[in-house]
Amino acid sequence: MLAHLPPIAPALCQRVTPIWCWNVRPHRMITSGFCPVFCSPPSAARTVEPSLTRNRHERPTMAQTPAQSSAPVSRSARRIALLGMIAGYGNALGFVELGGVFVGAMTGNTTDMGAALASGDWPHGLKVAAIVAVFFISAVLAGVVRRLWLPARGFLIMAGLLVVTQAVQGHPAQRVCELLFLPAFMAVQGETISRFSGNAIQTIVITSNLLKCASAVAGWLVSLLPGSTSARPAHGTILLPGLAWAAFFLGAMAATAALRLHAPLPFLWPLPLLAILYADLAHAERAHDPD
């Protein structure tokens, strides 16, 4: 290339360099056919090729990549089983006590609210709107608590809400207190812990868990096909979402049975489960264990 350049070419290229070559990336100069030796200052010419070689050939090592660990699936399964039963129990109690309105399923409540307001049933529509608003505000406050303090304190807040709800039973303000405390109870649970063994699983929402479980089962079936190159999903991606649904179902049945049998202090039944969860999560936080 140097043999075909006229004698004036290097001088012209050096004069043009301050105008255009400083604004062109090195790899663009190389691919455009210009020689960076003539169209770059000496310092740039020395640094272009090493940087390109380093970016092309270097790969992050294990020491450079932070290790990501997750909790054992058995521990996550235990937590999901307890949380799922608590969520199903609380949602069923609220559904019965508040006359067919959910305290944790905001998808159904939003549909119910829209249908009620569109049909002119303003009292019911506004009641559902109040539940949605309480749920949202409580989730915001629970998120603040989780970020400023330890997430395990969320279980203490949940226990306090249940105790207050039980204390107002038979009081004239019972329905108003239930409308405030039960959605807050569910929102705090949803915001306190929602990650298990690296999987994002919301224990108060069942629809997404069914979809996650179905997707993992589909991936497992495809991986069994002859000649399939699909990776087989981890056992936790199938077990944990499915367990969340089953535990929620059992919790709802337990709450309904407690109400039908007129069991004493029905709002306090989840307290032992909350105590177990608090001790478990608090110990994990002190040990800096993963989710």
ABEGO torsion letter per residue (X at the ends): XAAABBAAAAAAAAAAAAAAAAABBAAAAAAAGBBAAAABBAAAAAAAAAAAAAAAABBBBAAABBBBBBBBAAAAAAAAAAAAAAAAAAAAAAAAAAGGBBAABAAAAAAAAAAAAAAGBAAAAAAAAAAAAAAAAAAAAAAAAAAABBAAAAAAAAAAAAAAAAAABGBAAAAAAAAAAAAAAAAAAAAABABBGGBBBBAABAAAAAAAAAAAAAAAAAAABBGBABBBBBAAAAAAAAAAAAAAAAAAAAAAAAAAAGBBGAAAAAAAAAAAAAAAAAAAAAAGBBX
